[in-house]
Structure formats: structure tokens, C-alpha cells
């Protein structure tokens, strides 16, 4: 289970956009900030410690998601702002549907005591991927705003 979680957390983010070469590397900064949380989950010596670390990581990711979204929203042109808002709302619906699937599938009856760690890992990977996506989008808008 930890190997799967480690691989998911370390997966590289690929972007195909024309980046602003003068923009700060927000993706690298985020990955660096996330590393301590990910290591805490990976290095947990028992389930309770792992679940506490995963919960702290989830809170961190939620803050990062909100920050990245607000920063991108402030940067996109007015005509794109509506589409970004719609996209984020739909992504939240997708996330909620995925979480329902995750919670219904990775149960103690099917996966034993590691099921709670699996659920946390899958939920966190969803949010991490969205943060990375939003930060990738921001690469196109330079550093004109926060």
C-alpha cells in the first residue's frame, strides 16, 4: 500500500502549455511544501499515525487548492473567469463522486485495516492533482498578481 501511495505522490506533472519563462515555478514550490506531509504519511509506523498524517496532509492540500484557485481566478481574463468557475464547480462534483466511490469500495470488509489509509491516499491524490493542474495553468499568466 505504501509503495502505491509513494508512486502516486511522486508522479511527475506534465504540461503542454507555453509557459511564461519569467513566472515563478509555483509547481516546484508546491511540491517542496507537500514533501514533508507526504513523508510523514509514508514514514508512519502504525495506522493511527498514518491517518493523522494523512488528515494533516488533506488540510494542507485543501488550503493549497483554495489558494491556487483564487490566484488563478485573479489572473485569467474576464471572459475566461466564467469558464474557470464552471470548471472548478464541475471538478468539485467529480471529486465528490470519486470520494463516494473510494469510500464505498475501500472498506475494512474488502481491504482490512489498511482500507482507511488507502481511502485517505486516494482522496489526497485527487486534490493534489487538481492543485498541480491549477498551478500549471498559472504558468501562462506570469507574475503580475499574487
C-alpha positions as CSV (number, residue, x, y, z in Angstrom):
1,X,0.0,0.0,0.0
2,X,2.8,2.5,0.9
3,X,4.5,1.7,-2.4
4,X,1.4,2.6,-4.3
5,X,0.9,5.8,-2.3
6,X,4.6,6.7,-2.8
7,X,4.3,6.2,-6.6
8,X,1.1,8.3,-6.8
9,X,2.7,11.1,-4.7
10,X,5.8,11.2,-6.8
11,X,4.2,11.1,-10.2
12,X,5.5,13.9,-12.4
13,X,3.2,16.6,-13.7
14,X,3.3,17.1,-17.4
15,X,2.2,20.3,-19.1
16,X,1.8,21.1,-22.7
17,X,1.2,24.9,-22.5
18,X,3.5,27.7,-23.5
19,X,4.9,28.8,-20.1
20,X,6.0,32.3,-19.2
21,X,9.7,31.8,-18.6
22,X,9.8,34.7,-16.1
23,X,7.0,33.3,-13.9
24,X,8.0,31.7,-10.6
25,X,7.9,27.9,-10.5
26,X,4.8,27.5,-8.3
27,X,4.7,23.8,-9.1
28,X,8.1,23.1,-7.7
29,X,7.4,25.3,-4.7
30,X,4.2,23.4,-4.0
31,X,5.9,20.0,-4.5
32,X,8.5,21.1,-2.0
33,X,5.9,22.2,0.6
34,X,4.0,19.0,0.1
35,X,7.0,16.7,0.6
36,X,7.1,16.9,4.4
37,X,3.4,15.9,4.6
38,X,3.9,13.0,2.1
39,X,7.0,11.8,4.0
40,X,5.0,11.9,7.3
41,X,2.4,9.6,5.7
42,X,5.0,7.3,4.2
43,X,7.1,7.1,7.4
44,X,4.2,6.4,9.8
45,X,4.9,3.4,11.9
46,X,1.3,2.5,12.6
47,X,-2.2,3.1,11.1
48,X,-3.2,5.8,13.7
49,X,0.0,7.8,13.0
50,X,-0.5,7.4,9.2
51,X,-4.2,8.5,9.4
52,X,-3.2,11.6,11.5
53,X,-0.5,12.5,8.9
54,X,-2.9,11.9,6.0
55,X,-5.5,14.1,7.7
56,X,-2.9,16.9,8.2
57,X,-1.9,16.4,4.5
58,X,-5.6,16.7,3.5
59,X,-5.9,20.0,5.3
60,X,-2.7,21.3,3.7
61,X,-4.0,20.3,0.2
62,X,-7.3,22.0,0.8
63,X,-5.6,25.2,1.7
64,X,-3.3,24.9,-1.4
65,X,-6.2,24.1,-3.6
66,X,-8.1,27.2,-2.5
67,X,-5.0,29.4,-2.8
68,X,-4.1,28.2,-6.3
69,X,-7.7,28.6,-7.4
70,X,-8.0,32.1,-6.1
71,X,-4.7,33.1,-7.6
72,X,-5.6,31.7,-11.0
73,X,-9.0,33.3,-10.8
74,X,-7.3,36.7,-10.2
75,X,-5.1,36.2,-13.3
76,X,-7.3,34.8,-16.0
77,X,-9.0,37.3,-18.4
78,X,-12.6,38.2,-17.6
79,X,-14.0,36.1,-20.4
80,X,-12.2,33.0,-19.1
81,X,-13.1,33.6,-15.5
82,X,-16.6,32.3,-16.0
83,X,-15.3,29.1,-17.6
84,X,-12.8,28.6,-14.8
85,X,-15.5,29.0,-12.2
86,X,-17.7,26.5,-14.0
87,X,-14.7,24.1,-14.4
88,X,-13.9,24.3,-10.7
89,X,-17.5,23.6,-9.7
90,X,-17.6,20.6,-12.0
91,X,-14.3,19.4,-10.7
92,X,-15.7,19.6,-7.1
93,X,-18.7,17.5,-8.3
94,X,-16.3,15.0,-9.8
95,X,-14.2,14.9,-6.7
96,X,-17.2,14.3,-4.5
97,X,-18.3,11.4,-6.8
98,X,-14.9,9.9,-6.7
99,X,-14.8,10.2,-2.9
100,X,-18.1,8.3,-2.8
101,X,-16.7,5.6,-4.9
102,X,-13.5,5.4,-2.9
103,X,-15.3,5.3,0.4
104,X,-17.7,2.6,-0.8
105,X,-15.0,0.4,-2.3
106,X,-12.1,0.6,0.1
107,X,-13.9,-0.8,3.1
108,X,-12.5,-2.8,6.0
109,X,-14.5,-5.8,4.8
110,X,-12.7,-5.7,1.4
111,X,-9.3,-4.4,2.3
112,X,-8.8,-4.9,6.0
113,X,-7.1,-2.5,8.3
114,X,-5.3,-0.7,5.6
115,X,-8.5,0.5,3.9
116,X,-8.6,3.8,5.8
117,X,-5.1,4.6,4.7
118,X,-6.0,3.7,1.1
119,X,-9.1,5.9,1.2
120,X,-7.0,8.8,2.5
121,X,-4.3,8.3,0.0
122,X,-6.7,8.2,-3.0
123,X,-8.6,11.3,-1.7
124,X,-5.4,13.2,-1.2
125,X,-4.1,12.3,-4.7
126,X,-7.2,13.7,-6.3
127,X,-6.8,17.1,-4.6
128,X,-3.0,17.1,-5.2
129,X,-3.6,16.5,-8.9
130,X,-6.0,19.4,-9.1
131,X,-3.6,21.8,-7.3
132,X,-0.9,20.8,-9.8
133,X,-3.3,21.4,-12.7
134,X,-4.3,24.9,-11.5
135,X,-0.6,25.8,-10.8
136,X,0.3,24.6,-14.4
137,X,-2.5,26.8,-15.8
138,X,-1.0,29.7,-13.8
139,X,2.3,29.3,-15.6
140,X,0.7,31.0,-18.6
141,X,-0.1,34.2,-16.7
142,X,3.3,35.5,-15.5
143,X,3.7,37.0,-12.1
144,X,1.6,40.2,-12.5
145,X,-0.5,39.3,-9.4
146,X,0.0,37.3,-6.3
